[in-house]
Amino acid sequence: SLGGYEIVKLLTVSKTVSTMAINAFEGWLVDMLAEDIARVIENYLVNGTGSSQPQGVETAGTWDSTNSVTVAAASSLTAANVQALIGLLPGGYDRNAKFLMSKKTLFTDFMPLQDNSKSNIVRSEGNTYHIYGYPVLLSDYVTAHEAYLGDFKKIVGNLSQNITVDASVESGFRSNSIDYRGAAIFDSKVALGEAFVKLVKTVSGS
């Protein structure tokens, strides 16, 4: 059951900018507001609590030894830790499973890892990365030194209202500017929490 939460972003531009060729200006304006709203939605899909806001993967379940791997601050992340995480994911979700982490976590924590045969566990082709064959999704909204593995089709989202753009000249009368408001209605929920597992590399002081 999905509801709807408003996402609103405001962009103020001078009337001088608005005199650009109309097609160029409208395209730039829509792109700016759409990107801002997309970043809000991305954050919800990762960190949303599901309480008065959309739900994301971080609240897919209660993280414990049955569905997560925690590496102590005094220890280093190893390929064995990653293998243990993969082993925790139920086989039924394996076919569509992907890793999710920040770019920093991928390059600082996972890239150096090698298996027993001294082969890198991360394979890359251009800007595409795989860990033990699982595709890697990157998001700056994932906490550093943390990673998720799961079937992200088990998070259901609904953009019940497409992005709308409205303009107002009233608030910018003195500054000769125009306010443009982008708004959308979105909700998401984790349909099956068991479809996700989590890895945490504890850092000193946390």
N, C-alpha and C positions, 0 to 999 in steps of 0.2 A: 504494500500500500504506500503510494508516493503522494506527498503533498506538494507544496510549492513555496519556495523562499525567494524573496526579491533580492536581486543583485543589481546595485546601482553604482555607476561610475560617472563622474562629472569631469568635463573638459572645458576649460575656458580659453577662448582664442580671441585675438583682436579682430576688429572689423577689417583691418588691412589684410590679414591672412584670408579672411572669408571672401575677399574679392578675387582670389585665384580663379583660374578657369574652373567653372562649376563642376565639371566631371572629375577633375583632379582633386579639388577640395573635398567633394563628397566621398571619393574613394579613400583619401587620406583619413578623413574623419571617422568613417566606418571602421577602417582597419585599426585605428588607435583604440577606439572604444571596444571593439570586439576582442582585441588582444588583452586589454585590461580585464574584461569580464571573463575571458578564458583562463587567465591566471588565477582569478578568484575560484572558479570552478575546479581547476587543477588542485588548488590547495585543499578544497573541501574533499575531493576524491582521495586525498592522502590523509589529511588530519581531521576531517569533519567528525564531530562527536555524535551526531544524530540527535542531539538534544537542542531543540529550537534552531537547528541548522542541518544541512545534509550530512550523511554519514560517509566516512572514508575507511580505508583499509586499516588504519591505526587502531580503530575500535572494532575490528572484525571479531575480536574475542578477548578473553582474558589470557594474557601471554604467560605461560608457565613452561615447565619442562616437557609437556606433551606436544607443544606446538611452537617452541622457540628454542634458540641456542644463544646463550650468553657467554661471551668471552671476557674473562676478568681483565681489569686494567693492567695487572702485572704480566699478563700473557699476551702473546702475539696471535693474530688471526692466522689460521692454517687452512690448508686444503681439506684436512680432516673435518674441521668445523663446518665448512661448506657442504661436504659430503653428508655430515650428520643432519644438516638442515634439509637437504634434499630428501633424505630418508624419512623425515617427519611428515612430508606431504603425502596424503593418501593417494594411492595409485590412480584412482578415478579422475583426479584433477591434473595428472601429469601431462597429458597430451597438449593441453592449452596453457601450460604453466609458463610464466615469465618472471624474471627478476625485476624488482623496482628499487632504485637507489639513486642517490645524487651522483653527479659526475665526479665530484671530489672523492666520494667513497669508492667508486669504481677504480679510479686511477691511483689512489693512495693505499687502499686496503686490499683490493682484489687483484689488480694488475700484477703485483709482484709474486703472487702465489703460484707454486708449481706442485704437480702431483709426484708420486713416488718415482715415476720415470723421468722426472725433471722436465716435464712438458708444462707449458703455461696453461692454467685452467681457463683463462680468458682468451678467446679468439676474436679477432677484429677483421672486418672487411670495410674499408672506408670508415664511415661513421656508424656502422652497425657492429654490435658487440654480442657475443654469446659466452655464457659460463656453463661449462659442461653441456653444451648444446642448447641451453635455454636462452631465448632472446632476452636482452636487457633493455628495460625502459628507464629513462633518466628523467628525474624531476628534482629541481632545486628545493622543493618543499618537503622532501624526505630528510629527516634529521641526519646529520653527518655521522658516519660509522654505524649506520643501521641499514638493513636491507630486508625486503619482503620477497617471498616466492609464492606464487599462487596463480589461480585461474581468474584473471581479472574480468572475465565475462560474468562472474558471480557477484559483481557489483553492478547494480541496476541504476541507471540514471535517466532522468526525464527533463528535457528542456521544454516545459509546457508552454512557454511563451518565447517566441523568437526575439532576438534583440531589437528593441525599438529605440529610435533616436528622436528626441524632442529638443527644441531650442527656446531660449528665453533671453530677451535683451534687457529686461528690467533690472536684474541685479548688477549688470555691467554698464549701466548708463553712464556713470561718472568716468569709468576707465575706458570707455569706447570699446567694450568687449561684448562677446556673446557667450552664454553658457550653453553647452550641449550636454544633454544627459542621455546616457545609454542605460537601458534597463532590460533585464531578463528575469524569468522565473524558472528556478531549477530545484531539483531534489534528487538525492541518491541514497541508496541503502545497500548494505551488504546482505545479499540474499542467503549466502551460505558461508558462515565464518570458518568452517572447517576446511575451506578451500584455500586457506592462507597460512603460511608459517613465517616466522620473523627471526632475523639474526641481529644481535646487538653486540658491538665491540665497545665495552666500557672504557672510558678514557679517564685519566687521572683527574680527580676533583669532582667527578659526577656521581 
